[in-house]
Amino acid sequence: RASNYKPDEPTEVRGGNDPDRMARSSSGAKGMRVAPLMPKEASVGQTYADGEPRPRWRGLLHLLGAVTLALVLLCSPIFVAMQPTRGSWLLAGFVVGKLCSYVSSAYLHRSAATATSTLAHKRSVQLDFFAIGISILATGVPTAMRHLILYYATSTTLLLLTGMCIVLDWELTRLIFVLVQFAATVTFIGYATFWNPVWIAGTLCYVVAFSCFGPVAARQGKGVELQDATSYWVPWHKTGRNGWHEDFHSFLLLADACYFVNAVLRGPSAR
């Protein structure tokens, strides 16, 4: 009776392809578990072109924000017809600026091109960075009537300097200009609207948002070396789905909503 055993063929070991099992076996200590280099959720089809994991909810949050802003913009003629003042159109300018940022971010975090093409990913990141400056400038548009020249001259200059830093790849300098533009805009709006409770609520949301971004900025490495910024003690965090970066954008969305309400209540359209 002939045997089916072939010594030249590798024998399959049950569970041999399981990265967790291989990690435990190589650790040399019973019960010690070494995490694989990349989470299973972010290993296939959920990375950017440079290899960095792309959580599922990140692009979804931006897409929902973009759709919401687009609906608000479509409804803006109704609001303008009800209150036909120049301030009403300024509120539309606020929405357009925010929409630019959310659309560019949604493309960056959901497009197949940014997941497969290094050039497309790089250009999308640059566009997203510049759209941040546009969003910041638009935040103060409804309340800039009292100091029109001062606000637009300052914010536009900082936006152009940010664009120059993006082209030259001066990351630290870009961050400085963005933070200066943001701080100046928030302070200007608070002064123009008399530091009211809605402004305070929106500013607190911005502060919490930047606090959430701390763990994201603290990561070391580039591309595939970066892992999702999540914490085991935060119950809604899940690797490959959402983490501190998504919390950051959620609070930014709340802050933008507060500043929009502030513009409606305290801007020129309220007079």
Salt bridges, closest charged atoms under 4 A:
ASP20 OD2 - ARG33 NH2 2.90
GLU52 OE2 - ARG219 NH2 3.36
GLU171 OE2 - ARG174 NH2 2.72
GLU246 OE2 - ARG58 NE 2.66
ASP247 OD2 - HIS237 NE2 2.67
ASP256 OD1 - LYS98 NZ 3.04
